[in-house]
Every structure is written in structure tokens, then in C-alpha cells.
Amino acid sequence: MPRVVVFDEFGGPEVMRVVEEPVVEPAAGEVRVRMEAFAVNPIDRMMRSGTSPAPVPLPHARLGVEGTGVLDALGPGTTGLKIGDPVVLTAVPDPSARGSYAEYTTVPASRVVARPAGLGITEAAAVWVAYSTAYGALVEKAGMRPGDHVLITAASGGVGRAAMQIARQIGAVPIAVTRHTARRDELLAAGAAAVVATDHADIAEAVGRHTGGAGADIVLDLVMGPGQQDLLKAARPGGTLVAAGFLDPRPAPFPGGPPLTVFGYRSFEHTLDAVAVKRMAAFLNAGLRLGALRPAVDDKAFSLDDVVEAHRHLEKGLHAGKKIVVTVS
Ligand SMILES: NC(=O)c1ccc[n+]([C@@H]2O[C@H](COP(=O)([O-])OP(=O)(O)OC[C@H]3O[C@@H](n4cnc5c(N)ncnc54)[C@H](OP(=O)(O)O)[C@@H]3O)[C@@H](O)[C@H]2O)c1
């Protein structure tokens, strides 16, 4: 019988176990995907440990918000798709029921797009969440334009790296924020036009220097917490801050400082909208084809049986911000 990862209680990586379950037939408008690989995201760790903002019903919760595979069965009423098509999942708003950590999952047909041509299974498993979030936050939400100075926190992470490449593809100027000076060269190689390392530099002062005193046009905050105040001071008056991540669990004070437009962002705002998904997929395919977008995957290979180890790898930060991918078949 096909295998699936479940957990019955909140806790460390060891609460996950692999069980066998019969496949589910797709309902009207749904497809069943035979998964080939999935990526591990910070939200998976939050769900597993009981710190996710959305409630996770227990027991027998599944995990996983992204991955790639081939269509294995089509429910009544699906059009334009055929069995065997290679696809990427675009949104899993109910991962505790339909998570991608499995040999099979069943999702609405609108939640898959064709796997980008020329992309290997490992990269395809890790491409959608990071790039769709960065694209949605910067292009769709903040209206990023060529020449904009874009300040990107957690720049060495999956979303941050994607954001730097997307800014470059548009012709904007990505300024990376890291906590460690030692990461400067790695971030410059990953696409940063400049790097601000908070162990040595004051963010507002450094951004002022890199923008001729103007400040950042757009700030992508993937960390939040009290450090958001420093980001607000680094933005130009009239600029935009998009808060899209929450790596620092401490509260963020109410935004003060210069007059800015401040958005909270969840990628479902766009990934559940078929028209926006079409734009996202077109942008992603163009960027991959041109070589502007290059998903960074951790070198360490994991199989479904290693899923506990894959989460330990994430928790220890051994992935250094690259995506951790688990191969299913
Ligand atoms: N809004 C949405 O729909 C959406 C979608 C996807 C992801 N997200 C969120 O976006 C955030 C980033 O996701 P990701 O996949 O890019 O994460 P990731 O790959 O795990 O990012 C890791 C990087 O973030 C930095 N970091 C980690 N903890 C930090 C802290 N406490 N303070 C400051 N920096 C910290 C580190 O960089 P340095 O060591 O170099 O500082 C690290 O390399 C997460 O909170 C995730 O849940 C939101």
C-alpha cells in the first residue's frame, strides 16, 4: 500500500511516522498526484511542533505544502490534463489533510501547473513556494519596478534567495540582510547587489549608503519581531513594507517611523487565484528558461524513510537556507 507521513501529537521531528494507507479516488474536479519529491518548509516544522498560526487537527495529521509528481488519476469534470502529465503543486491550503509528504495526494485540478521544462525533479519539488511567495509579495503586492531598491531580510533562505533573483530579473536592485558577516560573499554570489550584515552594521545607515541617502523603495520582511523597527527606518518615505514571514516569534511593535504602506502577505492571496497563478507560472518559466531564476537545493539527499532526519537537518540550520528535498520514488 502507498506510504504517507503522519503525526498524532505535536513535538520534535520524531513524532512523524510513515504509515501505509489506501489511495483516495479523486472527486469531481480533483486530480491524484503520484508524488516524486517534496520540499521541507518552515511552516511544516511549525505545524509539527504545534506553533503554526492555523490550527492543526490531531491525530493523524499530514504535512507538506509543496512538491512535484505525475498525474495518476483524474476526477470527473477535469479538463486539459492527462494521466502521466508531470506537475508541480501550487497551493495546499489544507496540508494536514492533503499534505505532500506522501506517495500520493489528491488536490483540486486548479492546484497544479505543468512542471517547468528542463527542471529536474529535485529542483521542481522546491521551486514553487519560494518563488511564488517572493513574486507575489514583490511584484503583485508591492508593485516592484526596474530600478527599485529592494531590502530583503532572511536573504540566504529559500524565499530570500528567490526574491533577490526575481528583483534582478525585473531590473530592480536587491539589498540582502543577514545576521552574519560571514555570509556576505555567498549572498553576493546568489545575486545581492549589496549585503547588510546586522552583526556589524546598522541597517538604516547601510541602506542609506547604498541608495544615495534615499532609503529602500520596498522592504520584504521575512523575519518580523522587534527587528522590524530597524527595517522601517531603512525605507524611504512613501515606500512599501511587505511582511511575509515570521522567523522571529517575538512580537513586532506597531509600525512607526516614516509614512509607509505596510502590507501583510500570505501567498494564498495569489496561489488560490487561477489568473494570478497563470501569471506566476509564466514569470517562473521565463526566469528559469533565461537562467535568471536558479532554485538552490541542499546537497544532502533524503528519502521518505529519512523524513525525521530531514526535519532535524532543518532545525539545526544545516541547510544554510537552501531547500531541503525528500525524494519519494
Ligand atoms: N507569506 C507566505 O505565504 C509565506 C510563504 C512561504 C514562506 N513564508 C515564511 O517566510 C519565512 C522565510 O521562509 P524560508 O523558506 O525562506 O526560510 P528559510 O529558508 O528557513 O530561511 C532561513 C534564513 O532566515 C534567516 N533567519 C532564520 N531565523 C532568523 C531569525 N530569527 N532572525 C533573522 N533571520 C533569521 C537565516 O539567515 P541568516 O542566518 O543569514 O540571517 C536563515 O538562513 C518563514 O517565516 C516562512 O514561514 C511565508
The ligand as an SDF file (V2000), in Angstrom:
LIG
                    3D

 48 52  0  0  0  0  0  0  0  0999 V2000
    3.6170   34.5780    3.4520 N   0  0  0  0  0  0  0  0  0  0  0  0
    3.6640   33.3790    2.8920 C   0  0  0  0  0  0  0  0  0  0  0  0
    2.7310   32.9430    2.2340 O   0  0  0  0  0  0  0  0  0  0  0  0
    4.9110   32.5640    3.0870 C   0  0  0  0  0  0  0  0  0  0  0  0
    5.2490   31.5850    2.1590 C   0  0  0  0  0  0  0  0  0  0  0  0
    6.4550   30.9020    2.3250 C   0  0  0  0  0  0  0  0  0  0  0  0
    7.2540   31.1680    3.4320 C   0  0  0  0  0  0  0  0  0  0  0  0
    6.8410   32.0980    4.3290 N   0  0  0  0  0  0  0  0  0  0  0  0
    7.6550   32.4220    5.5130 C   0  0  0  0  0  0  0  0  0  0  0  0
    8.8020   33.1480    5.0840 O   0  0  0  0  0  0  0  0  0  0  0  0
    9.8560   32.9370    6.0350 C   0  0  0  0  0  0  0  0  0  0  0  0
   11.1170   32.5200    5.2790 C   0  0  0  0  0  0  0  0  0  0  0  0
   10.9170   31.2240    4.7210 O   0  0  0  0  0  0  0  0  0  0  0  0
   12.1460   30.4430    4.0620 P   0  0  0  0  0  0  0  0  0  0  0  0
   11.6080   29.1810    3.4940 O   0  0  0  0  0  0  0  0  0  0  0  0
   12.8920   31.3710    3.1670 O   0  0  0  0  0  0  0  0  0  0  0  0
   13.0120   30.1380    5.3700 O   0  0  0  0  0  0  0  0  0  0  0  0
   14.4660   29.5480    5.4620 P   0  0  0  0  0  0  0  0  0  0  0  0
   14.9220   29.0820    4.1320 O   0  0  0  0  0  0  0  0  0  0  0  0
   14.4810   28.5530    6.5810 O   0  0  0  0  0  0  0  0  0  0  0  0
   15.2880   30.8900    5.8820 O   0  0  0  0  0  0  0  0  0  0  0  0
   16.3880   30.7260    6.6180 C   0  0  0  0  0  0  0  0  0  0  0  0
   17.1610   32.0510    6.7450 C   0  0  0  0  0  0  0  0  0  0  0  0
   16.4560   33.0170    7.5190 O   0  0  0  0  0  0  0  0  0  0  0  0
   17.3590   33.6810    8.4030 C   0  0  0  0  0  0  0  0  0  0  0  0
   16.7970   33.5530    9.7590 N   0  0  0  0  0  0  0  0  0  0  0  0
   16.3930   32.4380   10.3750 C   0  0  0  0  0  0  0  0  0  0  0  0
   15.9090   32.7210   11.6130 N   0  0  0  0  0  0  0  0  0  0  0  0
   16.0330   34.0420   11.7630 C   0  0  0  0  0  0  0  0  0  0  0  0
   15.7450   34.9400   12.8260 C   0  0  0  0  0  0  0  0  0  0  0  0
   15.2110   34.5290   13.9750 N   0  0  0  0  0  0  0  0  0  0  0  0
   16.0250   36.2220   12.6290 N   0  0  0  0  0  0  0  0  0  0  0  0
   16.5700   36.6560   11.4760 C   0  0  0  0  0  0  0  0  0  0  0  0
   16.8540   35.8530   10.4230 N   0  0  0  0  0  0  0  0  0  0  0  0
   16.5890   34.5580   10.5900 C   0  0  0  0  0  0  0  0  0  0  0  0
   18.6990   32.9670    8.3000 C   0  0  0  0  0  0  0  0  0  0  0  0
   19.5770   33.7910    7.5730 O   0  0  0  0  0  0  0  0  0  0  0  0
   20.9100   34.4050    8.2340 P   0  0  0  0  0  0  0  0  0  0  0  0
   21.4550   33.3460    9.1410 O   0  0  0  0  0  0  0  0  0  0  0  0
   21.7660   34.6580    7.0390 O   0  0  0  0  0  0  0  0  0  0  0  0
   20.4990   35.6290    8.9500 O   0  0  0  0  0  0  0  0  0  0  0  0
   18.4100   31.7140    7.5030 C   0  0  0  0  0  0  0  0  0  0  0  0
   19.4180   31.3680    6.5720 O   0  0  0  0  0  0  0  0  0  0  0  0
    9.3360   31.8870    7.0290 C   0  0  0  0  0  0  0  0  0  0  0  0
    8.8340   32.5370    8.1770 O   0  0  0  0  0  0  0  0  0  0  0  0
    8.2090   31.2220    6.2710 C   0  0  0  0  0  0  0  0  0  0  0  0
    7.2580   30.6180    7.1170 O   0  0  0  0  0  0  0  0  0  0  0  0
    5.7070   32.8090    4.1840 C   0  0  0  0  0  0  0  0  0  0  0  0
  1  2  1  0
  2  3  2  0
  2  4  1  0
  4  5  1  0
  4 48  2  0
  5  6  2  0
  6  7  1  0
  7  8  2  0
  8  9  1  0
  8 48  1  0
  9 10  1  0
  9 46  1  0
 10 11  1  0
 11 12  1  0
 11 44  1  0
 12 13  1  0
 13 14  1  0
 14 15  2  0
 14 16  1  0
 14 17  1  0
 17 18  1  0
 18 19  2  0
 18 20  1  0
 18 21  1  0
 21 22  1  0
 22 23  1  0
 23 24  1  0
 23 42  1  0
 24 25  1  0
 25 26  1  0
 25 36  1  0
 26 27  1  0
 26 35  1  0
 27 28  2  0
 28 29  1  0
 29 30  1  0
 29 35  2  0
 30 31  1  0
 30 32  2  0
 32 33  1  0
 33 34  2  0
 34 35  1  0
 36 37  1  0
 36 42  1  0
 37 38  1  0
 38 39  2  0
 38 40  1  0
 38 41  1  0
 42 43  1  0
 44 45  1  0
 44 46  1  0
 46 47  1  0
M  CHG  2   8   1  16  -1
M  END
$$$$
